[in-house]
Amino acid sequence: MNRVFHNARHWQLFVLTTGQLVVSLIVGILHTAWIVKINYEHSREDALTINIILEAFQFFVDLVLFGWFWSIGIGLKNKLPSHVQLNHTLFITFFFLALAYSVYDFIGAIYYEYFWDDFKNKGGSRQMSTYILSFSNLNPFVLLLTLLATFCNFYLFYFCAKTLKSSEIGREADFSESIGYFFLIWFHFIGLWIIQPSVNRITSGDWEPPAAPTPINRIVTPTPIIDPEPKKEIVPPGERLKTINHSAFEHDDDFEGLL
């Protein structure tokens, strides 16, 4: 699977993701106009088919994006510098949690479509189970699952951005260096055009990883040794009168040598 996404072009992934969503939006608008025009009760089976197709489109887009995340987070593992150690176990855990929620969302939506009438009329034996799988905002269990899945998705964005940036610069990238890729992965309809060419370049056969940065040896200036201040020599008063041509006077008041 990694090879498929590594060889895919940005426009191909764009068509499979954003293109699918655009098609779903157009079909949804046409479907709504069609429902308004004719009697909905007589077209329930046709409407159910359309809704399931739309949900299937959305689920397919999710699968493509999850495959793209995996091809970056795990597929570029061998492209990382040897000294960069990322927590791939945590990435795999959050990946499958987010994927499981996406599957749960799809099954719940299909289940809700089939038993919509029971939920609408608030009756029937399946009313409670339908309500649980309907993802009501009043359901605390669904709210917790949604928050957990949101956190997992944001972690996937962060991990993929850090993996890609670390592979490019040859060292472990910090968050400030990979935040650009983080937002590009989040808004994938734009980021695909920038990130996927980088993935293609890194996974190509002629790509060479950058050399590991040379450690900088700091030059430590030695602390200068300051000599202690020399002691002043105490000269007796008689010694101050010494000259070069004669020895000295013993006392300051001895003037015989001057006569």
Buried (B, 14 or more C-beta within 10 A) or exposed (E): EBEEBBEBEBEBBBBBBBBBEEEBEEBBEEBEEBBEEEEEEEBEEBBBEBBBEBBBBBBBBBBBBBBBBBBBBBBBBEBBBEEBEBEBEEBEEBBEBBBEBBEBBBEBBBBBBEBBEBBEEEEEEBBEBBBEBBBEEEBEEBEEBBEBBEEBBBBBBBBBBBBBBBBBBBBBBEEEBBBBBBEBBBEBEEBBBEBBEBBBEBBEEEEEBEEEEEEEEEEEEEEEEEEEEEEEEEEEEEEEBEEEEEEBBEEEEEEEEEE
